[in-house]
Amino acid sequence: MATNFTVLFHARKKVKTDQSLLIYLRVTIDGNRFESSIHRQIDKDKWIPKVEKAKGNSEETKSLNDYLDLMRNRAFNFQRELLME
């Protein structure tokens, strides 16, 4: 049974000369990590690592943040299902 479960998003540079970052989802279960790209990218200046979200009020930013919330909720729903088994 999973006792320690964390979900976080982080962004990494795509290439050294590019200003955009690729966003990754990292799930850790009892010390075992799984990391996967969520196939979204963001401008380097719009990513807030501390809150794991994009800053701004544009429709694009709102859409990305909604998607991140959806992915986080899906991960926690998966955790709940594992705990119920």
Distance bins in CASP14 RR format, pairs under 12 A and 6 or more apart:
PFRMAT RR
TARGET T0000
AUTHOR 0000-0000-0000
RMODE 2
METHOD distances of the structure
MODEL  1
1 29 0 0 0 0 0 1 0 0 0 0 0
1 30 0 0 0 0 1 0 0 0 0 0 0
1 79 0 0 0 0 0 1 0 0 0 0 0
1 80 0 0 0 0 0 1 0 0 0 0 0
1 81 0 0 0 0 0 1 0 0 0 0 0
1 82 1 0 0 1 0 0 0 0 0 0 0
1 83 1 0 0 1 0 0 0 0 0 0 0
1 84 0 0 0 0 0 1 0 0 0 0 0
1 85 0 0 0 0 1 0 0 0 0 0 0
2 27 0 0 0 0 0 1 0 0 0 0 0
2 28 0 0 0 0 1 0 0 0 0 0 0
2 29 1 0 1 0 0 0 0 0 0 0 0
2 30 1 0 1 0 0 0 0 0 0 0 0
2 31 0 0 0 0 1 0 0 0 0 0 0
2 32 0 0 0 0 1 0 0 0 0 0 0
2 75 0 0 0 0 0 1 0 0 0 0 0
2 76 0 0 0 0 0 1 0 0 0 0 0
2 78 0 0 0 0 1 0 0 0 0 0 0
2 79 1 0 0 1 0 0 0 0 0 0 0
2 80 0 0 0 0 0 1 0 0 0 0 0
2 81 0 0 0 0 0 1 0 0 0 0 0
2 82 1 0 1 0 0 0 0 0 0 0 0
2 83 1 0 0 1 0 0 0 0 0 0 0
2 84 0 0 0 0 0 1 0 0 0 0 0
2 85 0 0 0 0 0 1 0 0 0 0 0
3 28 0 0 0 0 0 1 0 0 0 0 0
3 29 0 0 0 0 1 0 0 0 0 0 0
3 30 1 0 0 1 0 0 0 0 0 0 0
3 31 0 0 0 0 0 1 0 0 0 0 0
3 79 0 0 0 0 0 1 0 0 0 0 0
3 82 0 0 0 0 0 1 0 0 0 0 0
3 83 0 0 0 0 1 0 0 0 0 0 0
4 27 0 0 0 0 0 1 0 0 0 0 0
4 28 1 0 0 1 0 0 0 0 0 0 0
4 29 1 0 0 1 0 0 0 0 0 0 0
4 30 1 0 1 0 0 0 0 0 0 0 0
4 31 1 0 0 1 0 0 0 0 0 0 0
4 32 0 0 0 0 1 0 0 0 0 0 0
4 33 0 0 0 0 0 1 0 0 0 0 0
4 79 0 0 0 0 0 1 0 0 0 0 0
5 26 0 0 0 0 0 1 0 0 0 0 0
5 27 1 0 0 1 0 0 0 0 0 0 0
5 28 1 0 0 1 0 0 0 0 0 0 0
5 29 1 0 1 0 0 0 0 0 0 0 0
5 30 1 0 0 1 0 0 0 0 0 0 0
5 31 0 0 0 0 1 0 0 0 0 0 0
5 32 0 0 0 0 0 1 0 0 0 0 0
5 33 0 0 0 0 0 1 0 0 0 0 0
5 34 0 0 0 0 0 1 0 0 0 0 0
5 72 0 0 0 0 0 1 0 0 0 0 0
5 75 0 0 0 0 1 0 0 0 0 0 0
5 76 1 0 0 1 0 0 0 0 0 0 0
5 77 0 0 0 0 0 1 0 0 0 0 0
5 78 0 0 0 0 1 0 0 0 0 0 0
5 79 1 0 1 0 0 0 0 0 0 0 0
5 80 0 0 0 0 1 0 0 0 0 0 0
5 81 0 0 0 0 0 1 0 0 0 0 0
5 82 0 0 0 0 1 0 0 0 0 0 0
5 83 0 0 0 0 1 0 0 0 0 0 0
6 25 0 0 0 0 0 1 0 0 0 0 0
6 26 0 0 0 0 1 0 0 0 0 0 0
6 27 1 0 0 1 0 0 0 0 0 0 0
6 28 1 0 1 0 0 0 0 0 0 0 0
6 29 0 0 0 0 1 0 0 0 0 0 0
6 30 0 0 0 0 0 1 0 0 0 0 0
6 31 0 0 0 0 1 0 0 0 0 0 0
6 32 0 0 0 0 0 1 0 0 0 0 0
6 33 0 0 0 0 1 0 0 0 0 0 0
6 34 0 0 0 0 0 1 0 0 0 0 0
6 52 0 0 0 0 0 1 0 0 0 0 0
6 72 0 0 0 0 0 1 0 0 0 0 0
6 75 0 0 0 0 1 0 0 0 0 0 0
6 76 0 0 0 0 0 1 0 0 0 0 0
6 79 0 0 0 0 1 0 0 0 0 0 0
7 24 0 0 0 0 0 1 0 0 0 0 0
7 25 1 0 0 1 0 0 0 0 0 0 0
7 26 1 0 0 1 0 0 0 0 0 0 0
7 27 1 0 1 0 0 0 0 0 0 0 0
7 28 0 0 0 0 1 0 0 0 0 0 0
7 29 0 0 0 0 1 0 0 0 0 0 0
7 33 0 0 0 0 0 1 0 0 0 0 0
7 34 0 0 0 0 0 1 0 0 0 0 0
7 35 0 0 0 0 0 1 0 0 0 0 0
7 36 0 0 0 0 0 1 0 0 0 0 0
7 38 0 0 0 0 0 1 0 0 0 0 0
7 52 0 0 0 0 1 0 0 0 0 0 0
7 68 0 0 0 0 0 1 0 0 0 0 0
7 69 0 0 0 0 0 1 0 0 0 0 0
7 70 0 0 0 0 0 1 0 0 0 0 0
7 71 0 0 0 0 1 0 0 0 0 0 0
7 72 1 0 1 0 0 0 0 0 0 0 0
7 73 0 0 0 0 1 0 0 0 0 0 0
7 74 0 0 0 0 1 0 0 0 0 0 0
7 75 1 0 1 0 0 0 0 0 0 0 0
7 76 1 0 0 1 0 0 0 0 0 0 0
7 77 0 0 0 0 0 1 0 0 0 0 0
7 78 0 0 0 0 1 0 0 0 0 0 0
7 79 0 0 0 0 1 0 0 0 0 0 0
8 23 0 0 0 0 0 1 0 0 0 0 0
8 24 0 0 0 0 1 0 0 0 0 0 0
8 25 1 0 0 1 0 0 0 0 0 0 0
8 26 1 0 1 0 0 0 0 0 0 0 0
8 27 0 0 0 0 1 0 0 0 0 0 0
8 28 0 0 0 0 1 0 0 0 0 0 0
8 33 0 0 0 0 0 1 0 0 0 0 0
8 34 0 0 0 0 0 1 0 0 0 0 0
8 35 0 0 0 0 1 0 0 0 0 0 0
8 38 0 0 0 0 0 1 0 0 0 0 0
8 49 0 0 0 0 1 0 0 0 0 0 0
8 50 0 0 0 0 0 1 0 0 0 0 0
8 51 0 0 0 0 0 1 0 0 0 0 0
8 52 1 0 1 0 0 0 0 0 0 0 0
8 53 0 0 0 0 0 1 0 0 0 0 0
8 68 0 0 0 0 0 1 0 0 0 0 0
8 71 0 0 0 0 0 1 0 0 0 0 0
8 72 0 0 0 0 1 0 0 0 0 0 0
8 75 0 0 0 0 1 0 0 0 0 0 0
9 21 0 0 0 0 0 1 0 0 0 0 0
9 22 0 0 0 0 0 1 0 0 0 0 0
9 23 1 0 1 0 0 0 0 0 0 0 0
9 24 1 0 0 1 0 0 0 0 0 0 0
9 25 1 0 1 0 0 0 0 0 0 0 0
9 26 1 0 0 1 0 0 0 0 0 0 0
9 27 0 0 0 0 0 1 0 0 0 0 0
9 35 0 0 0 0 0 1 0 0 0 0 0
9 36 0 0 0 0 0 1 0 0 0 0 0
9 37 0 0 0 0 0 1 0 0 0 0 0
9 38 1 0 0 1 0 0 0 0 0 0 0
9 40 0 0 0 0 1 0 0 0 0 0 0
9 42 0 0 0 0 0 1 0 0 0 0 0
9 47 0 0 0 0 1 0 0 0 0 0 0
9 48 0 0 0 0 0 1 0 0 0 0 0
9 49 0 0 0 0 1 0 0 0 0 0 0
9 50 0 0 0 0 0 1 0 0 0 0 0
9 51 0 0 0 0 1 0 0 0 0 0 0
9 52 1 0 1 0 0 0 0 0 0 0 0
9 53 1 0 0 1 0 0 0 0 0 0 0
9 54 0 0 0 0 0 1 0 0 0 0 0
9 64 0 0 0 0 0 1 0 0 0 0 0
9 65 0 0 0 0 0 1 0 0 0 0 0
9 67 0 0 0 0 0 1 0 0 0 0 0
9 68 1 0 1 0 0 0 0 0 0 0 0
9 69 0 0 0 0 0 1 0 0 0 0 0
9 70 0 0 0 0 0 1 0 0 0 0 0
9 71 1 0 0 1 0 0 0 0 0 0 0
9 72 1 0 0 1 0 0 0 0 0 0 0
9 75 0 0 0 0 0 1 0 0 0 0 0
10 21 0 0 0 0 1 0 0 0 0 0 0
10 22 0 0 0 0 1 0 0 0 0 0 0
10 23 1 0 0 1 0 0 0 0 0 0 0
10 24 1 0 1 0 0 0 0 0 0 0 0
10 25 0 0 0 0 1 0 0 0 0 0 0
10 26 1 0 0 1 0 0 0 0 0 0 0
10 33 0 0 0 0 0 1 0 0 0 0 0
10 35 0 0 0 0 1 0 0 0 0 0 0
10 36 0 0 0 0 0 1 0 0 0 0 0
10 37 0 0 0 0 0 1 0 0 0 0 0
10 38 0 0 0 0 0 1 0 0 0 0 0
10 42 0 0 0 0 0 1 0 0 0 0 0
10 47 0 0 0 0 1 0 0 0 0 0 0
10 48 0 0 0 0 0 1 0 0 0 0 0
10 49 1 0 0 1 0 0 0 0 0 0 0
10 50 0 0 0 0 0 1 0 0 0 0 0
10 51 0 0 0 0 0 1 0 0 0 0 0
10 52 1 0 0 1 0 0 0 0 0 0 0
10 53 0 0 0 0 0 1 0 0 0 0 0
10 68 0 0 0 0 0 1 0 0 0 0 0
11 19 0 0 0 0 0 1 0 0 0 0 0
11 20 0 0 0 0 1 0 0 0 0 0 0
11 21 1 1 0 0 0 0 0 0 0 0 0
11 22 1 0 0 1 0 0 0 0 0 0 0
11 23 1 0 1 0 0 0 0 0 0 0 0
11 24 1 0 0 1 0 0 0 0 0 0 0
11 25 0 0 0 0 0 1 0 0 0 0 0
11 26 0 0 0 0 0 1 0 0 0 0 0
11 37 0 0 0 0 0 1 0 0 0 0 0
11 38 0 0 0 0 0 1 0 0 0 0 0
11 40 0 0 0 0 1 0 0 0 0 0 0
11 41 0 0 0 0 1 0 0 0 0 0 0
11 42 1 0 0 1 0 0 0 0 0 0 0
11 43 0 0 0 0 0 1 0 0 0 0 0
11 44 1 0 0 1 0 0 0 0 0 0 0
11 45 0 0 0 0 0 1 0 0 0 0 0
11 46 0 0 0 0 1 0 0 0 0 0 0
11 47 1 0 1 0 0 0 0 0 0 0 0
11 48 0 0 0 0 1 0 0 0 0 0 0
11 49 1 0 0 1 0 0 0 0 0 0 0
11 52 0 0 0 0 1 0 0 0 0 0 0
11 53 0 0 0 0 0 1 0 0 0 0 0
11 54 0 0 0 0 1 0 0 0 0 0 0
11 64 0 0 0 0 0 1 0 0 0 0 0
11 68 0 0 0 0 0 1 0 0 0 0 0
12 18 0 0 0 0 0 1 0 0 0 0 0
12 20 0 0 0 0 0 1 0 0 0 0 0
12 21 1 0 0 1 0 0 0 0 0 0 0
12 22 1 0 1 0 0 0 0 0 0 0 0
12 23 0 0 0 0 1 0 0 0 0 0 0
12 24 1 0 0 1 0 0 0 0 0 0 0
12 26 0 0 0 0 0 1 0 0 0 0 0
12 35 0 0 0 0 0 1 0 0 0 0 0
12 37 0 0 0 0 1 0 0 0 0 0 0
12 41 0 0 0 0 0 1 0 0 0 0 0
12 42 0 0 0 0 0 1 0 0 0 0 0
12 44 0 0 0 0 0 1 0 0 0 0 0
12 47 0 0 0 0 0 1 0 0 0 0 0
12 49 0 0 0 0 0 1 0 0 0 0 0
13 19 0 0 0 0 1 0 0 0 0 0 0
13 20 0 0 0 0 1 0 0 0 0 0 0
13 21 1 0 1 0 0 0 0 0 0 0 0
13 22 1 0 0 1 0 0 0 0 0 0 0
13 23 0 0 0 0 0 1 0 0 0 0 0
13 24 0 0 0 0 0 1 0 0 0 0 0
13 41 0 0 0 0 0 1 0 0 0 0 0
13 42 0 0 0 0 0 1 0 0 0 0 0
13 43 0 0 0 0 0 1 0 0 0 0 0
13 44 1 0 0 1 0 0 0 0 0 0 0
13 47 0 0 0 0 0 1 0 0 0 0 0
14 20 1 0 1 0 0 0 0 0 0 0 0
14 21 1 0 0 1 0 0 0 0 0 0 0
14 22 1 0 1 0 0 0 0 0 0 0 0
14 23 0 0 0 0 0 1 0 0 0 0 0
14 24 0 0 0 0 0 1 0 0 0 0 0
14 37 0 0 0 0 0 1 0 0 0 0 0
14 40 0 0 0 0 0 1 0 0 0 0 0
14 41 1 0 0 1 0 0 0 0 0 0 0
14 42 0 0 0 0 0 1 0 0 0 0 0
14 43 0 0 0 0 0 1 0 0 0 0 0
14 44 0 0 0 0 1 0 0 0 0 0 0
15 21 0 0 0 0 0 1 0 0 0 0 0
15 22 0 0 0 0 1 0 0 0 0 0 0
15 41 0 0 0 0 0 1 0 0 0 0 0
16 44 0 0 0 0 0 1 0 0 0 0 0
17 44 0 0 0 0 0 1 0 0 0 0 0
18 41 0 0 0 0 1 0 0 0 0 0 0
18 42 0 0 0 0 0 1 0 0 0 0 0
18 43 0 0 0 0 1 0 0 0 0 0 0
18 44 0 0 0 0 1 0 0 0 0 0 0
19 41 0 0 0 0 0 1 0 0 0 0 0
19 42 0 0 0 0 1 0 0 0 0 0 0
19 43 1 0 0 1 0 0 0 0 0 0 0
19 44 1 0 1 0 0 0 0 0 0 0 0
19 45 1 0 0 1 0 0 0 0 0 0 0
19 46 0 0 0 0 0 1 0 0 0 0 0
19 47 0 0 0 0 0 1 0 0 0 0 0
20 40 0 0 0 0 0 1 0 0 0 0 0
20 41 1 0 1 0 0 0 0 0 0 0 0
20 42 1 0 0 1 0 0 0 0 0 0 0
20 43 1 0 1 0 0 0 0 0 0 0 0
20 44 1 0 0 1 0 0 0 0 0 0 0
20 45 0 0 0 0 0 1 0 0 0 0 0
20 46 0 0 0 0 1 0 0 0 0 0 0
20 47 0 0 0 0 1 0 0 0 0 0 0
20 54 0 0 0 0 0 1 0 0 0 0 0
21 37 0 0 0 0 0 1 0 0 0 0 0
21 38 0 0 0 0 0 1 0 0 0 0 0
21 40 0 0 0 0 1 0 0 0 0 0 0
21 41 1 0 0 1 0 0 0 0 0 0 0
21 42 1 0 1 0 0 0 0 0 0 0 0
21 43 1 0 0 1 0 0 0 0 0 0 0
21 44 1 0 1 0 0 0 0 0 0 0 0
21 45 0 0 0 0 1 0 0 0 0 0 0
21 46 0 0 0 0 1 0 0 0 0 0 0
21 47 1 0 1 0 0 0 0 0 0 0 0
21 48 0 0 0 0 0 1 0 0 0 0 0
21 49 0 0 0 0 1 0 0 0 0 0 0
21 54 0 0 0 0 0 1 0 0 0 0 0
21 64 0 0 0 0 0 1 0 0 0 0 0
22 35 0 0 0 0 0 1 0 0 0 0 0
22 36 0 0 0 0 0 1 0 0 0 0 0
22 37 1 0 1 0 0 0 0 0 0 0 0
22 38 0 0 0 0 1 0 0 0 0 0 0
22 39 0 0 0 0 1 0 0 0 0 0 0
22 40 1 0 0 1 0 0 0 0 0 0 0
22 41 1 0 1 0 0 0 0 0 0 0 0
22 42 0 0 0 0 1 0 0 0 0 0 0
22 43 0 0 0 0 0 1 0 0 0 0 0
22 44 0 0 0 0 0 1 0 0 0 0 0
22 47 0 0 0 0 0 1 0 0 0 0 0
23 35 0 0 0 0 0 1 0 0 0 0 0
23 36 0 0 0 0 0 1 0 0 0 0 0
23 37 1 0 0 1 0 0 0 0 0 0 0
23 38 1 0 1 0 0 0 0 0 0 0 0
23 39 0 0 0 0 1 0 0 0 0 0 0
23 40 1 0 1 0 0 0 0 0 0 0 0
23 41 1 0 0 1 0 0 0 0 0 0 0
23 42 1 0 0 1 0 0 0 0 0 0 0
23 43 0 0 0 0 0 1 0 0 0 0 0
23 44 0 0 0 0 0 1 0 0 0 0 0
23 46 0 0 0 0 0 1 0 0 0 0 0
23 47 1 0 0 1 0 0 0 0 0 0 0
23 48 0 0 0 0 0 1 0 0 0 0 0
23 49 0 0 0 0 0 1 0 0 0 0 0
23 52 0 0 0 0 1 0 0 0 0 0 0
23 53 0 0 0 0 0 1 0 0 0 0 0
23 54 0 0 0 0 1 0 0 0 0 0 0
23 64 0 0 0 0 1 0 0 0 0 0 0
23 65 0 0 0 0 0 1 0 0 0 0 0
23 67 0 0 0 0 1 0 0 0 0 0 0
23 68 1 0 0 1 0 0 0 0 0 0 0
23 71 0 0 0 0 1 0 0 0 0 0 0
24 33 0 0 0 0 0 1 0 0 0 0 0
24 34 0 0 0 0 0 1 0 0 0 0 0
24 35 1 0 1 0 0 0 0 0 0 0 0
24 36 1 0 0 1 0 0 0 0 0 0 0
24 37 1 0 1 0 0 0 0 0 0 0 0
24 38 1 0 0 1 0 0 0 0 0 0 0
24 39 0 0 0 0 0 1 0 0 0 0 0
24 40 0 0 0 0 1 0 0 0 0 0 0
24 41 0 0 0 0 0 1 0 0 0 0 0
24 42 0 0 0 0 0 1 0 0 0 0 0
24 47 0 0 0 0 0 1 0 0 0 0 0
24 49 0 0 0 0 0 1 0 0 0 0 0
24 52 0 0 0 0 0 1 0 0 0 0 0
24 68 0 0 0 0 0 1 0 0 0 0 0
24 71 0 0 0 0 0 1 0 0 0 0 0
25 33 0 0 0 0 0 1 0 0 0 0 0
25 34 0 0 0 0 1 0 0 0 0 0 0
25 35 1 0 0 1 0 0 0 0 0 0 0
25 36 1 0 1 0 0 0 0 0 0 0 0
25 37 1 0 0 1 0 0 0 0 0 0 0
25 38 1 0 1 0 0 0 0 0 0 0 0
25 39 0 0 0 0 0 1 0 0 0 0 0
25 40 0 0 0 0 1 0 0 0 0 0 0
25 52 0 0 0 0 1 0 0 0 0 0 0
25 67 0 0 0 0 0 1 0 0 0 0 0
25 68 0 0 0 0 1 0 0 0 0 0 0
25 70 0 0 0 0 0 1 0 0 0 0 0
25 71 1 0 1 0 0 0 0 0 0 0 0
25 72 0 0 0 0 1 0 0 0 0 0 0
25 74 0 0 0 0 1 0 0 0 0 0 0
25 75 1 0 0 1 0 0 0 0 0 0 0
25 78 0 0 0 0 0 1 0 0 0 0 0
26 32 0 0 0 0 0 1 0 0 0 0 0
26 33 1 0 0 1 0 0 0 0 0 0 0
26 34 1 0 0 1 0 0 0 0 0 0 0
26 35 1 0 1 0 0 0 0 0 0 0 0
26 36 0 0 0 0 1 0 0 0 0 0 0
26 37 0 0 0 0 0 1 0 0 0 0 0
26 38 0 0 0 0 0 1 0 0 0 0 0
26 52 0 0 0 0 0 1 0 0 0 0 0
26 71 0 0 0 0 0 1 0 0 0 0 0
26 72 0 0 0 0 0 1 0 0 0 0 0
26 75 0 0 0 0 1 0 0 0 0 0 0
27 33 1 0 0 1 0 0 0 0 0 0 0
27 34 1 0 1 0 0 0 0 0 0 0 0
27 35 1 0 0 1 0 0 0 0 0 0 0
27 36 0 0 0 0 1 0 0 0 0 0 0
27 38 0 0 0 0 0 1 0 0 0 0 0
27 71 0 0 0 0 1 0 0 0 0 0 0
27 72 0 0 0 0 1 0 0 0 0 0 0
27 74 0 0 0 0 0 1 0 0 0 0 0
27 75 1 0 1 0 0 0 0 0 0 0 0
27 76 0 0 0 0 1 0 0 0 0 0 0
27 78 0 0 0 0 1 0 0 0 0 0 0
27 79 0 0 0 0 1 0 0 0 0 0 0
27 82 0 0 0 0 0 1 0 0 0 0 0
28 34 1 0 0 1 0 0 0 0 0 0 0
28 35 0 0 0 0 1 0 0 0 0 0 0
28 75 0 0 0 0 0 1 0 0 0 0 0
28 79 0 0 0 0 0 1 0 0 0 0 0
29 75 0 0 0 0 1 0 0 0 0 0 0
29 76 0 0 0 0 0 1 0 0 0 0 0
29 78 0 0 0 0 1 0 0 0 0 0 0
29 79 1 0 0 1 0 0 0 0 0 0 0
29 82 0 0 0 0 1 0 0 0 0 0 0
29 83 0 0 0 0 0 1 0 0 0 0 0
30 79 0 0 0 0 0 1 0 0 0 0 0
30 82 0 0 0 0 0 1 0 0 0 0 0
34 75 0 0 0 0 1 0 0 0 0 0 0
34 78 0 0 0 0 0 1 0 0 0 0 0
36 71 0 0 0 0 1 0 0 0 0 0 0
36 75 0 0 0 0 0 1 0 0 0 0 0
37 71 0 0 0 0 0 1 0 0 0 0 0
38 52 0 0 0 0 0 1 0 0 0 0 0
38 64 0 0 0 0 1 0 0 0 0 0 0
38 67 1 0 0 1 0 0 0 0 0 0 0
38 68 1 0 0 1 0 0 0 0 0 0 0
38 70 0 0 0 0 0 1 0 0 0 0 0
38 71 1 0 0 1 0 0 0 0 0 0 0
38 72 0 0 0 0 0 1 0 0 0 0 0
38 74 0 0 0 0 0 1 0 0 0 0 0
38 75 0 0 0 0 0 1 0 0 0 0 0
39 64 0 0 0 0 0 1 0 0 0 0 0
39 67 0 0 0 0 0 1 0 0 0 0 0
39 71 0 0 0 0 0 1 0 0 0 0 0
40 46 0 0 0 0 0 1 0 0 0 0 0
40 47 0 0 0 0 0 1 0 0 0 0 0
40 53 0 0 0 0 0 1 0 0 0 0 0
40 54 0 0 0 0 1 0 0 0 0 0 0
40 60 0 0 0 0 0 1 0 0 0 0 0
40 61 0 0 0 0 0 1 0 0 0 0 0
40 63 0 0 0 0 1 0 0 0 0 0 0
40 64 1 0 0 1 0 0 0 0 0 0 0
40 65 0 0 0 0 0 1 0 0 0 0 0
40 66 0 0 0 0 0 1 0 0 0 0 0
40 67 1 0 0 1 0 0 0 0 0 0 0
40 68 0 0 0 0 1 0 0 0 0 0 0
40 70 0 0 0 0 0 1 0 0 0 0 0
40 71 0 0 0 0 1 0 0 0 0 0 0
41 47 0 0 0 0 1 0 0 0 0 0 0
41 54 0 0 0 0 0 1 0 0 0 0 0
41 60 0 0 0 0 0 1 0 0 0 0 0
41 64 0 0 0 0 1 0 0 0 0 0 0
42 48 0 0 0 0 1 0 0 0 0 0 0
42 49 0 0 0 0 0 1 0 0 0 0 0
42 52 0 0 0 0 0 1 0 0 0 0 0
42 53 0 0 0 0 1 0 0 0 0 0 0
42 54 1 0 1 0 0 0 0 0 0 0 0
42 55 0 0 0 0 1 0 0 0 0 0 0
42 56 0 0 0 0 0 1 0 0 0 0 0
42 58 0 0 0 0 0 1 0 0 0 0 0
42 60 0 0 0 0 1 0 0 0 0 0 0
42 61 0 0 0 0 1 0 0 0 0 0 0
42 63 0 0 0 0 0 1 0 0 0 0 0
42 64 1 0 0 1 0 0 0 0 0 0 0
42 65 0 0 0 0 0 1 0 0 0 0 0
42 67 0 0 0 0 0 1 0 0 0 0 0
42 68 0 0 0 0 0 1 0 0 0 0 0
43 54 0 0 0 0 1 0 0 0 0 0 0
43 55 0 0 0 0 0 1 0 0 0 0 0
43 56 0 0 0 0 0 1 0 0 0 0 0
43 58 0 0 0 0 0 1 0 0 0 0 0
43 60 0 0 0 0 1 0 0 0 0 0 0
43 61 0 0 0 0 1 0 0 0 0 0 0
43 64 0 0 0 0 0 1 0 0 0 0 0
44 54 0 0 0 0 0 1 0 0 0 0 0
44 55 0 0 0 0 0 1 0 0 0 0 0
45 54 0 0 0 0 0 1 0 0 0 0 0
45 55 0 0 0 0 1 0 0 0 0 0 0
45 56 0 0 0 0 0 1 0 0 0 0 0
45 61 0 0 0 0 0 1 0 0 0 0 0
46 53 0 0 0 0 1 0 0 0 0 0 0
46 54 1 0 1 0 0 0 0 0 0 0 0
46 55 1 0 1 0 0 0 0 0 0 0 0
46 56 1 0 0 1 0 0 0 0 0 0 0
46 57 0 0 0 0 0 1 0 0 0 0 0
46 58 0 0 0 0 1 0 0 0 0 0 0
46 60 0 0 0 0 1 0 0 0 0 0 0
46 61 1 0 0 1 0 0 0 0 0 0 0
46 64 0 0 0 0 1 0 0 0 0 0 0
46 65 0 0 0 0 0 1 0 0 0 0 0
47 53 0 0 0 0 1 0 0 0 0 0 0
47 54 1 0 0 1 0 0 0 0 0 0 0
47 55 1 0 0 1 0 0 0 0 0 0 0
47 56 0 0 0 0 0 1 0 0 0 0 0
47 61 0 0 0 0 0 1 0 0 0 0 0
47 64 0 0 0 0 1 0 0 0 0 0 0
47 65 0 0 0 0 0 1 0 0 0 0 0
47 68 0 0 0 0 0 1 0 0 0 0 0
48 54 1 0 0 1 0 0 0 0 0 0 0
48 55 1 0 1 0 0 0 0 0 0 0 0
48 56 0 0 0 0 1 0 0 0 0 0 0
48 61 0 0 0 0 0 1 0 0 0 0 0
48 64 0 0 0 0 0 1 0 0 0 0 0
48 65 0 0 0 0 0 1 0 0 0 0 0
48 68 0 0 0 0 0 1 0 0 0 0 0
49 55 0 0 0 0 0 1 0 0 0 0 0
51 65 0 0 0 0 1 0 0 0 0 0 0
51 68 0 0 0 0 0 1 0 0 0 0 0
51 69 0 0 0 0 0 1 0 0 0 0 0
51 72 0 0 0 0 0 1 0 0 0 0 0
52 64 0 0 0 0 0 1 0 0 0 0 0
52 65 0 0 0 0 1 0 0 0 0 0 0
52 68 1 0 0 1 0 0 0 0 0 0 0
52 69 0 0 0 0 0 1 0 0 0 0 0
52 71 0 0 0 0 0 1 0 0 0 0 0
52 72 0 0 0 0 1 0 0 0 0 0 0
53 61 0 0 0 0 1 0 0 0 0 0 0
53 62 0 0 0 0 0 1 0 0 0 0 0
53 64 0 0 0 0 1 0 0 0 0 0 0
53 65 1 0 1 0 0 0 0 0 0 0 0
53 66 0 0 0 0 0 1 0 0 0 0 0
53 67 0 0 0 0 0 1 0 0 0 0 0
53 68 1 0 0 1 0 0 0 0 0 0 0
53 69 0 0 0 0 1 0 0 0 0 0 0
53 71 0 0 0 0 0 1 0 0 0 0 0
53 72 0 0 0 0 0 1 0 0 0 0 0
54 60 0 0 0 0 1 0 0 0 0 0 0
54 61 1 0 1 0 0 0 0 0 0 0 0
54 62 0 0 0 0 1 0 0 0 0 0 0
54 63 0 0 0 0 1 0 0 0 0 0 0
54 64 1 0 1 0 0 0 0 0 0 0 0
54 65 1 0 1 0 0 0 0 0 0 0 0
54 66 0 0 0 0 0 1 0 0 0 0 0
54 67 0 0 0 0 1 0 0 0 0 0 0
54 68 1 0 0 1 0 0 0 0 0 0 0
54 69 0 0 0 0 0 1 0 0 0 0 0
55 61 1 0 0 1 0 0 0 0 0 0 0
55 62 0 0 0 0 0 1 0 0 0 0 0
55 64 0 0 0 0 0 1 0 0 0 0 0
55 65 0 0 0 0 1 0 0 0 0 0 0
56 62 0 0 0 0 1 0 0 0 0 0 0
56 63 0 0 0 0 0 1 0 0 0 0 0
56 64 0 0 0 0 1 0 0 0 0 0 0
56 65 0 0 0 0 1 0 0 0 0 0 0
57 63 0 0 0 0 0 1 0 0 0 0 0
57 65 0 0 0 0 0 1 0 0 0 0 0
58 64 0 0 0 0 1 0 0 0 0 0 0
58 65 0 0 0 0 0 1 0 0 0 0 0
59 65 0 0 0 0 0 1 0 0 0 0 0
59 66 0 0 0 0 0 1 0 0 0 0 0
60 66 0 0 0 0 0 1 0 0 0 0 0
60 67 0 0 0 0 0 1 0 0 0 0 0
61 67 0 0 0 0 0 1 0 0 0 0 0
61 68 0 0 0 0 0 1 0 0 0 0 0
62 68 0 0 0 0 0 1 0 0 0 0 0
62 69 0 0 0 0 0 1 0 0 0 0 0
63 69 0 0 0 0 0 1 0 0 0 0 0
63 70 0 0 0 0 0 1 0 0 0 0 0
64 70 0 0 0 0 0 1 0 0 0 0 0
64 71 0 0 0 0 0 1 0 0 0 0 0
65 71 0 0 0 0 0 1 0 0 0 0 0
65 72 0 0 0 0 0 1 0 0 0 0 0
66 72 0 0 0 0 0 1 0 0 0 0 0
66 73 0 0 0 0 0 1 0 0 0 0 0
67 73 0 0 0 0 0 1 0 0 0 0 0
67 74 0 0 0 0 0 1 0 0 0 0 0
68 74 0 0 0 0 0 1 0 0 0 0 0
68 75 0 0 0 0 0 1 0 0 0 0 0
69 75 0 0 0 0 0 1 0 0 0 0 0
69 76 0 0 0 0 0 1 0 0 0 0 0
70 76 0 0 0 0 0 1 0 0 0 0 0
70 77 0 0 0 0 0 1 0 0 0 0 0
71 77 0 0 0 0 0 1 0 0 0 0 0
71 78 0 0 0 0 0 1 0 0 0 0 0
72 78 0 0 0 0 0 1 0 0 0 0 0
72 79 0 0 0 0 0 1 0 0 0 0 0
73 79 0 0 0 0 0 1 0 0 0 0 0
73 80 0 0 0 0 0 1 0 0 0 0 0
74 80 0 0 0 0 0 1 0 0 0 0 0
74 81 0 0 0 0 0 1 0 0 0 0 0
75 81 0 0 0 0 0 1 0 0 0 0 0
75 82 0 0 0 0 0 1 0 0 0 0 0
76 82 0 0 0 0 0 1 0 0 0 0 0
76 83 0 0 0 0 0 1 0 0 0 0 0
77 83 0 0 0 0 0 1 0 0 0 0 0
77 84 0 0 0 0 0 1 0 0 0 0 0
78 84 0 0 0 0 0 1 0 0 0 0 0
78 85 0 0 0 0 0 1 0 0 0 0 0
79 85 0 0 0 0 0 1 0 0 0 0 0
END
